[in-house]
Amino acid sequence: MESTTGNARGAMADRFAGLVQAVLVVLSAFLVAAAVVAPTSAWLVDVGLLAQESLALNVARTVLQFVGFVVAIVGFLAITDTWDTLHLRRPTVRTLLLSGAALVALLTMQFGAGFLFQAAGVSFGENQVITQGKEAPVYFLYMIPVSLLLVGPIEELLFRGVAQGVLRRGFGVRAGIVLASGLFGLVHWVAVSGGPMEKFAYVFIAAVLGIVLGVLYERTETLVAPALAHGVYNSVLFLIQYLGATGAV
C-alpha cells in the first residue's frame, strides 16, 4: 500500500514539475524577449540605423523577439538539464510528406474554422502583424522569410520541443500535446485585438492548430517537421494577406 501511495505521489510530483517547467519556460521566453527587444530597438533608432516606426524596425523587433526566445530556451535547457526531452531525429522523406499533409490540414482547419465562426456571427481577433501589414502590405512579404527562418522553427522549439517535452514526461504523450497546445493558444490572447469572443476564437483555433503540430512532432520525432509546417503555414497566410491588401485577388 505504501509503495502504491508513494508511486502515486511521485507521479503527481512529476506532473506538477512538468506543468511548472512548461509555464516557466514560456513566460521566461517572453520576458527575455521583452528585455532584448526594447533596449536594442531603441539603440538601433538612436544610432540612426533604423527609423522610428519604420517597417524595417518592426521586422527587426520581430527578429529580436525570437533571439530573446532562443536565449531563454537555451538557458532553461542548460539549467534544468532537460535536453533529452527534445526530438531531434534527422528528417526523412516520410517526415517531409507528413509535414506537407499537416500543412494542408492546418490551412483547411484555418479556413474551415473561419467559415464556421463567421456563420455563427463571431469574427477572429486580429493579430498585430496583420494590422501592421494592412497599413503597409509589403510588410507581409518581409514576414515570409522571417516566418520560415525564425517564427516556425523557434516557436516549435519552445512549444513543441521544450514545453511539450517536459509535459510529456509527467502526463504522457496525448495529455502533453493538449496541454502544450493550450499554452500555445493562450499566449496569443495578448497578441490579438478585439473583444473577448474574438480573442477566444483566435486562441481556440491556435490551440487546435497546435494539436496538429504536436501530433506531427510526436509522429516524426523531429522538430524539423512542425517547424517546416508552421513556417510554411504562416508564409501562405501572409502571401494571401498581401495579395488581398494589394488588390491582386
N, C-alpha and C positions, 0 to 999 in steps of 0.2 A: 504493500500500500504506500509506504513512504517513498519507494522508488518511483512508483507511478506519479505520486504527487510532485516529487522532485522533477521528473521529466516534464510534467505539465507546466510547472513554474519556469523551467528552463526554456520551454517553447514560447511561453508568454514573454519572457525577458528578451528572447531573440527577436520576436515580433516588434516589441516596443523599441528596441535598439535600432532595428531596421527602419521603422517609421520615423524615429527621431533623426537618424542619419540622412534619410531621404529628404525630409523637410529642411534640415540644416544645410545640406549641400546646395539645394535650390535657393534658399534665402541668401546663403553666402555668395553664390554666383551673382545675384542681382546687387548685393551690397558692394561687392568688389568692383563690379561693372560701373556702378554709380561713382565710386571713388576714383575710377580711372577716367571715365568719360568727362566729367565736369571740369577738372583742372586741365586735362590735356587739350580738350577742345577750346577752352579759354586761352590757353597758351598759343595754340595754332592761330587764333584770331589776333592775339596781342602782337605776335611777331610778323603778322601780315601774310602768313602762308595761305590762309583761307579767310573769306569774307563772312562777316556775321550774317546769320540766317540764309546762307547760300546753300544750294543743293549739294555742293561738294562737302560742306560742313556737316550736313545731315547724313551723308554717306559715311563720312569719317566717324561720326558719333556711333553709327551702327557698327562699324568695324571695331572701334574701341570697346564697345559693349561686349563684343564676343572675345576680344582679347582679355577683358576682365573675367569673363566666364572661364576661359582656359586657365587663367591663374588660379581661380578659386577651385576648379575641378582638380587640377594637379596637386594643389596644396592639400585638398581634402583626401585624395587617394594616398598621398605620401604620409599624412598624419595618421590616418586610420589603417593604413596598410591593407587597403581593400582592392588592390589592383586585380586580384583574381576574380572579381565579380564581372569583369569585362569579357565580352565575347569578341575575340579578335582573329577569327579564322580567315585564311586567305579566301577572297571571293572566287566563286566558280561560275560556270555558265548557268548553272541552276540558280545561283544567287541573283544573277542579272535578270533571269526570267521571272523569278519570284518578285524582284523589285519592280519590274515592269507591270506585273499583274497587280501588285499593291498600288502602284501609281494610278492605274485605271480605276481601281476600287476607290481610292481617295477622291479622285475627280468626280466619279459617279455619285459618291455619297455627298460631296460638297454641293453639287448642283441639285441633286435629289432633295437634300435637306432644305436647300434654299427654296425650292419649289413648294415643299410641304409647309414650311414656315410661312411663306408668302400666302399660300392658300388659307392658312389659319389666321392671317392678319397680323403676323409677327415678323418684323424685319430683323436682320442681323445688326449688331453694333458694328461700327466702322473702325477698323484698325488705323492707327496713326500713320502708317506707311501709305495706306490708301488715301487718306485725307491729304497728305503732302503730295502724293502723286497726281491727284486730281487738280491741284493748283499748278503743277509743273509736270506734265506727263512723262518727260524724259527721265524723271526720277525712277519710274518703273523699270526703264532699261538699265539704269545703274544698279538696281537691286537684283537683277537677274544673276550676274556673276557673284555678287555678294551672297545670294541665297545658295548658289551651287557650291561655293568655296568655303563659306563660313556658317551661315544660318543652319542649313541642313546638317552638316557634319557636327557642329558644336552643340546644337540643341539636342541632337540624338545622343551624343556623348553624355550630356548632362542628364537627360530624362530617361533614355533607354539604357545607356551604358551604366551610369552610376546609380541614379535613383531606383530604376527597375532592378538593377543588380543587387543592391542591398536589401530591397524589399523581397526579392525572390528568395533570399536565404532564410528569412523568417516566416514568410507567408506562403511560399510556393510560387510556381510559375504563373498560374492563372490569376491569383489574387495580386501578385506583384505587378502584372501587366495592368490590371484595373486601377490599382492604387497609383501607380506611376502616371497613368493616363489622366487620372483625376487631378493630380498635381499639375500636369501639363495644361489641362483645361483651365484650372483656377488661376494660373499666373497670367492668363490672357484677360482676366477681368479688368485689370488696371490699364491694359494696353488698348482698350477699345472705348469709343464714345457711345453715348446712347443711354436710354433708360434701363431699369433693372431687367425687364423682359428681353430687351435687345442684347444686353450683355449676357444674360443667361443663355440665349440662343447661340451666341458665339462660343461661349465656354463649353456648352454641351457638344456642339459639333467638333470643337477642338479636341475634347476628351475622347469622342468616338473615333476620330481620325488617329488619335494617339494609340488607341487599342489596336488598330490595324498595323501601325508601325511597330508596336510592341510584339504582336504576334509574328510579324515578319522578322524581327530581330531574333526571337527565340527559335524560329524555324530554321533560319540560315546560320545562326551562331556567329554572326559577324556584323559589326557596326556599319560596314560599307553599305549593306542592303537598305536599312532605314534611312541612312544619311543620303543615299542616292535618290530614293523615292521622295523623301522630304524636300530635298533641294530642287528636284525637277518639278515637283508639285507646285511649290511656291513660284518657280520661274514661269510655269504655264499660266498661273493666275495673274502674275504681273504682266505677262505679254498680252493676255486678254484685256486687262485693265488699260494698258497702253493703247491698244487698238481701239477700244471703246472711247477713251478720252480724246483721241486724235480724230475720231470720226471715220476710222478706217473700216469699222464694221458697224 
